[in-house]
Amino acid sequence: MNAKEYLSQAMWLDKSINNKLEQMERLKAIAEKVTVDFTQEKVSGGKATTSPMEDATVKLIDLSYEINDDIDRLIDLKREILDVISQVEDVSYQLLLEMRYINNKGWDDVARCMGYDKRWIMRLHGRALKEIDEILKEATKSH
């Protein structure tokens, strides 16, 4: 895994969480539209059936657990990535990497915050990635 792939893991997980949150909102909207059927009777010894409301609620609960697990993983992953970024000697590289990969800022925002031209930010980014690659190589050698 190269530096960019390593650093991008948190961004992709964050996007996945946001996608699941949107999915959850759609499920909530569906659950609110579902009506309860009071005419169904459970026959003794027959197969128990679940209502559409119950199905939607169970799916919502499962999805919320999944989202919480993903958030826990994201926090741990960001902490790990920050540890790697902190090993970069150049503070401007650290700042650039944190803004991009931890705070999910776009290139224009990074350039504006750092007071540089976007093309210069891209050059700095390339240099910062080379340093991260070296740090990752050293880490794999020691393990």
GROMACS elastic network, one bead per residue, 0.5 to 0.9 nm:
[ bonds ]
;  ai    aj funct       b0    kb
    1     4     6  0.81963   500
    1     5     6  0.60441   500
    1     6     6  0.62396   500
    1   136     6  0.89596   500
    2     5     6  0.54284   500
    2     6     6  0.61437   500
    2     7     6  0.86925   500
    2   129     6  0.86774   500
    2   132     6  0.86032   500
    2   133     6  0.62993   500
    2   136     6  0.81765   500
    3     6     6  0.50401   500
    3     7     6  0.60608   500
    3     8     6  0.84061   500
    3   129     6  0.57265   500
    3   130     6  0.74835   500
    3   131     6  0.85576   500
    3   132     6  0.56215   500
    3   133     6  0.50204   500
    3   134     6  0.87349   500
    3   136     6  0.73876   500
    4     7     6  0.52113   500
    4     8     6  0.59044   500
    4     9     6  0.87154   500
    4   129     6  0.66459   500
    4   132     6  0.85565   500
    4   133     6  0.85324   500
    5     8     6  0.51034   500
    5     9     6  0.64368   500
    6     9     6  0.56844   500
    6    10     6  0.83758   500
    6    81     6  0.80676   500
    7    10     6  0.66705   500
    7    11     6  0.78471   500
    7    78     6  0.88975   500
    7    81     6  0.65607   500
    7    97     6  0.83338   500
    7   101     6  0.60228   500
    7   102     6  0.83718   500
    7   132     6  0.89543   500
    8    11     6  0.51314   500
    8    12     6  0.63277   500
    8    13     6  0.86619   500
    8   101     6  0.61766   500
    8   102     6  0.88757   500
    9    12     6  0.52976   500
    9    13     6  0.61788   500
    9    14     6  0.85396   500
    9    74     6  0.88769   500
    9    77     6  0.79239   500
    9    78     6  0.89141   500
    9   101     6  0.85245   500
   10    13     6  0.50780   500
   10    14     6  0.59707   500
   10    15     6  0.85459   500
   10    74     6  0.61869   500
   10    75     6  0.87147   500
   10    77     6  0.63855   500
   10    78     6  0.62449   500
   10    81     6  0.82564   500
   10   101     6  0.69357   500
   10   102     6  0.70334   500
   10   104     6  0.88715   500
   11    14     6  0.50867   500
   11    15     6  0.62418   500
   11    16     6  0.86509   500
   11    74     6  0.89891   500
   11   100     6  0.88260   500
   11   101     6  0.62310   500
   11   102     6  0.72979   500
   11   103     6  0.85197   500
   11   104     6  0.64032   500
   12    15     6  0.50345   500
   12    16     6  0.61376   500
   12    17     6  0.86394   500
   13    17     6  0.61979   500
   13    18     6  0.86521   500
   13    70     6  0.74007   500
   13    71     6  0.84807   500
   13    73     6  0.84692   500
   13    74     6  0.65061   500
   14    17     6  0.51172   500
   14    18     6  0.62970   500
   14    19     6  0.86392   500
   14    70     6  0.84825   500
   14    71     6  0.80411   500
   14    74     6  0.69555   500
   14   104     6  0.88042   500
   15    18     6  0.50685   500
   15    19     6  0.61303   500
   15    20     6  0.86401   500
   16    19     6  0.50086   500
   16    20     6  0.62271   500
   16    21     6  0.86335   500
   16    70     6  0.85162   500
   17    20     6  0.50672   500
   17    21     6  0.61725   500
   17    22     6  0.87043   500
   17    67     6  0.61801   500
   17    68     6  0.89384   500
   17    70     6  0.66850   500
   17    71     6  0.72202   500
   18    22     6  0.63215   500
   18    23     6  0.86121   500
   18    67     6  0.89800   500
   19    22     6  0.51588   500
   19    23     6  0.62474   500
   19    24     6  0.86505   500
   20    24     6  0.60708   500
   20    25     6  0.86421   500
   20    63     6  0.74963   500
   20    64     6  0.86643   500
   20    66     6  0.86764   500
   20    67     6  0.68150   500
   21    25     6  0.63244   500
   21    26     6  0.87644   500
   21    63     6  0.86194   500
   21    64     6  0.83549   500
   21    67     6  0.74887   500
   22    25     6  0.50799   500
   22    26     6  0.63909   500
   22    27     6  0.87014   500
   23    26     6  0.51397   500
   23    27     6  0.62484   500
   23    28     6  0.86673   500
   23    63     6  0.86229   500
   24    28     6  0.61326   500
   24    29     6  0.86156   500
   24    59     6  0.88413   500
   24    60     6  0.63952   500
   24    63     6  0.69085   500
   24    64     6  0.76046   500
   25    28     6  0.50447   500
   25    29     6  0.62543   500
   25    30     6  0.86748   500
   26    29     6  0.50828   500
   26    30     6  0.62409   500
   26    31     6  0.85882   500
   27    30     6  0.50137   500
   27    31     6  0.60103   500
   27    32     6  0.85521   500
   27    56     6  0.67634   500
   27    57     6  0.84722   500
   27    59     6  0.79050   500
   27    60     6  0.66155   500
   28    32     6  0.61602   500
   28    33     6  0.87044   500
   28    56     6  0.78061   500
   28    57     6  0.81794   500
   28    60     6  0.72124   500
   29    32     6  0.51959   500
   29    33     6  0.64703   500
   29    34     6  0.89212   500
   30    33     6  0.51313   500
   30    34     6  0.63291   500
   30    53     6  0.88969   500
   30    56     6  0.75601   500
   31    34     6  0.52194   500
   31    35     6  0.83745   500
   31    52     6  0.79687   500
   31    53     6  0.58745   500
   31    54     6  0.86437   500
   31    55     6  0.87242   500
   31    56     6  0.55171   500
   31    57     6  0.69220   500
   31    60     6  0.88408   500
   32    35     6  0.78908   500
   32    53     6  0.81786   500
   33    53     6  0.88567   500
   34    52     6  0.65821   500
   34    53     6  0.58000   500
   34    56     6  0.85380   500
   35    51     6  0.88926   500
   35    52     6  0.77614   500
   35    53     6  0.68873   500
   36    51     6  0.68844   500
   36    52     6  0.74954   500
   36    53     6  0.65112   500
   36    54     6  0.89746   500
   37    40     6  0.62493   500
   37    51     6  0.72532   500
   37    52     6  0.87825   500
   38    41     6  0.78255   500
   40    49     6  0.88455   500
   42    45     6  0.85252   500
   42    46     6  0.69853   500
   42    47     6  0.79312   500
   42    48     6  0.65958   500
   42    49     6  0.77428   500
   43    46     6  0.51557   500
   43    47     6  0.77892   500
   43    48     6  0.81650   500
   44    47     6  0.85125   500
   45    48     6  0.84986   500
   46    49     6  0.89737   500
   50    53     6  0.81288   500
   50    54     6  0.61365   500
   50    55     6  0.66760   500
   51    54     6  0.51121   500
   51    55     6  0.63109   500
   51    56     6  0.86926   500
   52    55     6  0.50117   500
   52    56     6  0.61381   500
   52    57     6  0.85441   500
   53    56     6  0.51939   500
   53    57     6  0.61427   500
   53    58     6  0.86413   500
   54    57     6  0.50795   500
   54    58     6  0.61527   500
   54    59     6  0.86109   500
   55    58     6  0.52120   500
   55    59     6  0.62340   500
   55    60     6  0.86340   500
   56    59     6  0.51241   500
   56    60     6  0.61548   500
   56    61     6  0.86973   500
   57    60     6  0.50091   500
   57    61     6  0.62225   500
   57    62     6  0.86387   500
   58    61     6  0.51329   500
   58    62     6  0.61748   500
   58    63     6  0.85505   500
   59    62     6  0.51017   500
   59    63     6  0.60448   500
   59    64     6  0.85178   500
   60    63     6  0.51415   500
   60    64     6  0.60997   500
   60    65     6  0.87096   500
   61    64     6  0.51137   500
   61    65     6  0.63552   500
   61    66     6  0.86887   500
   62    65     6  0.52487   500
   62    66     6  0.62829   500
   62    67     6  0.87142   500
   63    67     6  0.61065   500
   63    68     6  0.85758   500
   64    67     6  0.50303   500
   64    68     6  0.61537   500
   64    69     6  0.86275   500
   65    68     6  0.50851   500
   65    69     6  0.62174   500
   65    70     6  0.86293   500
   66    69     6  0.51470   500
   66    70     6  0.62265   500
   66    71     6  0.86627   500
   67    70     6  0.50048   500
   67    71     6  0.61214   500
   67    72     6  0.86357   500
   68    71     6  0.50371   500
   68    72     6  0.62613   500
   68    73     6  0.86685   500
   69    72     6  0.51363   500
   69    73     6  0.62934   500
   69    74     6  0.86345   500
   70    74     6  0.60397   500
   70    75     6  0.86441   500
   71    75     6  0.61967   500
   71    76     6  0.86348   500
   72    75     6  0.52551   500
   72    76     6  0.63605   500
   72    77     6  0.86031   500
   73    76     6  0.51575   500
   73    77     6  0.59758   500
   73    78     6  0.85194   500
   74    78     6  0.59852   500
   74    79     6  0.84567   500
   75    78     6  0.52283   500
   75    79     6  0.61967   500
   75    80     6  0.86819   500
   76    79     6  0.51237   500
   76    80     6  0.62449   500
   76    81     6  0.86806   500
   77    80     6  0.50404   500
   77    81     6  0.61093   500
   77    82     6  0.84963   500
   78    81     6  0.50133   500
   78    82     6  0.59704   500
   78    83     6  0.85129   500
   78   101     6  0.86616   500
   78   102     6  0.64563   500
   79    82     6  0.51013   500
   79    83     6  0.62769   500
   79    84     6  0.88630   500
   80    83     6  0.51236   500
   80    84     6  0.65540   500
   80    85     6  0.87997   500
   81    84     6  0.51134   500
   81    85     6  0.61512   500
   81    86     6  0.85622   500
   81    98     6  0.89482   500
   81   101     6  0.86363   500
   81   102     6  0.80787   500
   82    86     6  0.59694   500
   82    87     6  0.87491   500
   82    94     6  0.89439   500
   82    98     6  0.73633   500
   82   102     6  0.77841   500
   83    86     6  0.51933   500
   83    87     6  0.68104   500
   84    87     6  0.54047   500
   84    88     6  0.74004   500
   84   132     6  0.73691   500
   84   135     6  0.73191   500
   84   136     6  0.80008   500
   85    88     6  0.55451   500
   85    89     6  0.89483   500
   85    93     6  0.84626   500
   85    94     6  0.58372   500
   85    95     6  0.88941   500
   85    97     6  0.70972   500
   85    98     6  0.74813   500
   85   132     6  0.71789   500
   86    89     6  0.76279   500
   86    91     6  0.86398   500
   86    94     6  0.65779   500
   87    94     6  0.85482   500
   87   132     6  0.83773   500
   87   135     6  0.74925   500
   88    91     6  0.74144   500
   88    93     6  0.71650   500
   88    94     6  0.63374   500
   88   128     6  0.77569   500
   88   131     6  0.65848   500
   88   132     6  0.70534   500
   88   135     6  0.79912   500
   89    92     6  0.89527   500
   89    93     6  0.79724   500
   89    94     6  0.78353   500
   89   131     6  0.87340   500
   90    93     6  0.53499   500
   90    94     6  0.64690   500
   90    95     6  0.88781   500
   90   128     6  0.83507   500
   91    95     6  0.61695   500
   91    96     6  0.85711   500
   92    95     6  0.50491   500
   92    96     6  0.60864   500
   92    97     6  0.85529   500
   92   114     6  0.83270   500
   92   124     6  0.84001   500
   92   128     6  0.89833   500
   93    96     6  0.50889   500
   93    97     6  0.60829   500
   93    98     6  0.84959   500
   93   124     6  0.67639   500
   93   125     6  0.70910   500
   93   127     6  0.79855   500
   93   128     6  0.53795   500
   93   129     6  0.87736   500
   94    97     6  0.52174   500
   94    98     6  0.60620   500
   94    99     6  0.85519   500
   94   128     6  0.77897   500
   95    98     6  0.51631   500
   95    99     6  0.60897   500
   95   100     6  0.85310   500
   95   114     6  0.84182   500
   96    99     6  0.52913   500
   96   100     6  0.61604   500
   96   101     6  0.84790   500
   96   110     6  0.67139   500
   96   111     6  0.86765   500
   96   114     6  0.78476   500
   96   121     6  0.79156   500
   96   124     6  0.80807   500
   96   125     6  0.71300   500
   96   128     6  0.83393   500
   97   100     6  0.51739   500
   97   101     6  0.57104   500
   97   102     6  0.73945   500
   97   125     6  0.74402   500
   97   128     6  0.75210   500
   97   129     6  0.85557   500
   98   101     6  0.54449   500
   98   103     6  0.63741   500
   98   104     6  0.83717   500
   98   105     6  0.89830   500
   99   102     6  0.58703   500
   99   104     6  0.63779   500
   99   105     6  0.56602   500
   99   106     6  0.84736   500
   99   109     6  0.87170   500
   99   110     6  0.64591   500
  100   103     6  0.58972   500
  100   106     6  0.66192   500
  100   107     6  0.73962   500
  100   110     6  0.69628   500
  101   104     6  0.53240   500
  101   105     6  0.75197   500
  102   105     6  0.82258   500
  105   108     6  0.81183   500
  105   109     6  0.59865   500
  105   110     6  0.62868   500
  106   109     6  0.53228   500
  106   110     6  0.62927   500
  106   111     6  0.87313   500
  107   110     6  0.50324   500
  107   111     6  0.61017   500
  107   112     6  0.85163   500
  107   118     6  0.67277   500
  107   121     6  0.77040   500
  107   122     6  0.81017   500
  108   111     6  0.51620   500
  108   112     6  0.61072   500
  108   113     6  0.85851   500
  108   117     6  0.86470   500
  108   118     6  0.63413   500
  109   112     6  0.50623   500
  109   113     6  0.60202   500
  109   114     6  0.84687   500
  110   113     6  0.52007   500
  110   114     6  0.60754   500
  110   115     6  0.83578   500
  110   116     6  0.84562   500
  110   118     6  0.80699   500
  110   121     6  0.76444   500
  111   114     6  0.52422   500
  111   115     6  0.58280   500
  111   116     6  0.50412   500
  111   117     6  0.58335   500
  111   118     6  0.52478   500
  111   119     6  0.86506   500
  111   120     6  0.82033   500
  111   121     6  0.60208   500
  111   122     6  0.89747   500
  112   115     6  0.50572   500
  112   116     6  0.64451   500
  112   117     6  0.77070   500
  112   118     6  0.81450   500
  113   116     6  0.79674   500
  114   117     6  0.88403   500
  114   121     6  0.85009   500
  116   119     6  0.82898   500
  116   120     6  0.64046   500
  116   121     6  0.65236   500
  117   120     6  0.52625   500
  117   121     6  0.63678   500
  117   122     6  0.88287   500
  118   122     6  0.62872   500
  118   123     6  0.88010   500
  119   122     6  0.50858   500
  119   123     6  0.64632   500
  119   124     6  0.87717   500
  120   123     6  0.50678   500
  120   124     6  0.62173   500
  120   125     6  0.84705   500
  121   124     6  0.50067   500
  121   125     6  0.59533   500
  121   126     6  0.86175   500
  122   126     6  0.62889   500
  122   127     6  0.87699   500
  123   126     6  0.51647   500
  123   127     6  0.64278   500
  123   128     6  0.86337   500
  124   127     6  0.51013   500
  124   128     6  0.60285   500
  124   129     6  0.85389   500
  125   129     6  0.60690   500
  125   130     6  0.86448   500
  126   129     6  0.51453   500
  126   130     6  0.64128   500
  126   131     6  0.89195   500
  127   130     6  0.51638   500
  127   131     6  0.65736   500
  127   132     6  0.88632   500
  128   131     6  0.51665   500
  128   132     6  0.63411   500
  128   133     6  0.86814   500
  129   133     6  0.60743   500
  129   134     6  0.86447   500
  130   133     6  0.50114   500
  130   134     6  0.63787   500
  130   135     6  0.87552   500
  131   134     6  0.51093   500
  131   135     6  0.62900   500
  131   136     6  0.86709   500
  132   136     6  0.60894   500
  132   137     6  0.85100   500
  133   136     6  0.51327   500
  133   137     6  0.61175   500
  133   138     6  0.86340   500
  134   137     6  0.50440   500
  134   138     6  0.61714   500
  134   139     6  0.85634   500
  135   138     6  0.51684   500
  135   139     6  0.61823   500
  135   140     6  0.87617   500
  136   140     6  0.62562   500
  136   141     6  0.86533   500
  137   140     6  0.52289   500
  137   141     6  0.62344   500
  137   142     6  0.87674   500
  138   141     6  0.50796   500
  138   142     6  0.63013   500
  138   143     6  0.87758   500
  139   142     6  0.52874   500
  139   143     6  0.63949   500
  140   143     6  0.51760   500
